[in-house]
Amino acid sequence: MNYLETRAYHYNLEPFLIAQDAPKKRGDSRLMIINNEKP
């Protein structure tokens, strides 16, 4: 995948990852990375 495809893939997964991770690990580094990637 190229850069744009990779970002589109992560944007599509973002709600799923947040729903999965937020209850278990608040402040998870992966969540912080996803949130900081938004333009």
Phi, psi and omega in degrees: 000142175274181186301313183292320178297321180296317179294319179298320179298316180290324177297321180292327181275345190306310181298324179295315181295319180295318180296324180286317193267327188302315181294329185275311190227090178288139182076021178300141182299327181294320178295320180297320179296316181299315182294324182284344181282344183297137180291000000 
